[in-house]
Each structure stands twice: as C-alpha cells, then as structure tokens.
Amino acid sequence: MKKLLIGAALVASSFAAPAFAWEGQVVACYDKVWVPAKYDYSKKLIMAAHSEWEHNKKGQMVKVYYPAVYKQSKHLKEAGHYVAVQAPCK
C-alpha cells in the first residue's frame, strides 16, 4: 500500500512538472482586429443622357432631360480577414 501511494505521488508530480517549469517572460501582446473586404467597382453605360420633346396633358410641348443610366458592378479585390495588431498587455 505504501508503494502504491508513493507511485501515485510520483505520477501526479510528473504531470504537474511542466506547469511549474515555465518561467518565460511576456514579450509582446497582440489584439485580433477585423479588416473588412476591399472591392473594385466598375460601371457600364446602359443609356446615354439625352433630351426629348414630349406632349404633356395640357397640350404643351415640353423638353424633358433624361440623365445617363449606368450599371455598377462590384468585384471582390481582397477578402475580409483578421490582423494581429500590437497592443498594451493587460
């Protein structure tokens, strides 16, 4: 029985030894910061700007201006990711 207790104590101390052996020093601390995705935008002309003469309900001729119409496309340039940024240790 005595040998069993001594053996159990040796086994328990061998598991605890790595925890007591660490004597390192903190060199730097970092925070995890999210960097959002970056996109490139392009536009394609659908309809050029122009003016037209139209009749209104009162029988008048009116000149109506129609602005240009574009289709905008969004292209992923760089996906969102985390970056380690040096910060003061807490």
C-alpha positions in Angstrom: 0.0 0.0 0.0 2.9 2.3 0.8 4.5 1.7 -2.6 1.1 2.4 -4.3 0.9 5.8 -2.5 4.5 6.7 -3.4 3.9 5.7 -7.0 0.7 7.8 -7.2 2.6 10.8 -5.8 5.4 10.4 -8.4 2.9 10.1 -11.2 1.0 13.2 -10.0 4.2 15.2 -9.7 5.3 14.2 -13.2 2.0 15.6 -14.6 2.4 18.9 -12.7 6.1 19.4 -13.5 5.6 21.0 -17.0 3.3 23.6 -15.5 5.9 24.6 -12.8 8.8 24.5 -15.3 7.5 27.5 -17.4 9.4 30.6 -16.4 9.1 32.7 -19.6 8.5 36.4 -19.8 5.8 38.2 -21.8 7.5 39.8 -24.8 4.5 41.4 -26.6 0.7 41.3 -26.7 -1.5 41.4 -29.7 -5.2 42.1 -30.4 -7.1 40.4 -33.2 -8.6 43.2 -35.5 -11.0 42.6 -38.4 -10.1 44.2 -41.7 -13.2 44.4 -43.9 -13.2 43.2 -47.6 -12.0 45.5 -50.3 -13.9 45.8 -53.6 -13.3 47.3 -57.1 -16.2 49.0 -58.7 -16.8 49.4 -62.4 -19.7 50.9 -64.4 -21.1 50.2 -67.8 -23.2 52.7 -69.7 -26.7 51.4 -70.4 -28.3 54.6 -71.8 -26.6 57.9 -72.6 -28.0 61.2 -71.4 -30.4 62.8 -73.8 -33.3 65.3 -74.2 -36.7 64.6 -75.8 -39.7 66.7 -76.7 -42.9 65.4 -75.3 -46.5 66.4 -75.0 -48.0 67.0 -71.5 -51.7 66.7 -70.5 -52.3 70.4 -71.2 -51.3 70.1 -74.8 -48.0 71.8 -74.4 -44.6 70.7 -75.8 -42.0 70.2 -73.1 -38.4 69.4 -73.3 -37.5 66.6 -70.9 -33.9 65.7 -69.9 -33.1 62.1 -69.2 -29.8 61.5 -67.3 -27.4 58.8 -68.2 -28.0 55.3 -66.8 -25.1 53.1 -65.7 -24.9 49.6 -64.3 -22.5 49.3 -61.5 -20.6 46.0 -60.9 -18.8 45.2 -57.6 -15.7 42.8 -57.8 -14.0 41.4 -54.7 -10.4 42.6 -54.6 -9.4 41.2 -51.2 -11.4 39.1 -48.8 -12.0 40.3 -45.2 -9.5 38.9 -42.7 -8.1 39.3 -39.2 -4.8 41.0 -38.5 -2.7 40.9 -35.3 -2.1 44.4 -34.0 0.4 45.0 -31.2 -1.4 46.3 -28.1 -0.5 47.1 -24.5 -0.6 44.0 -22.3 -3.4 43.7 -19.8 
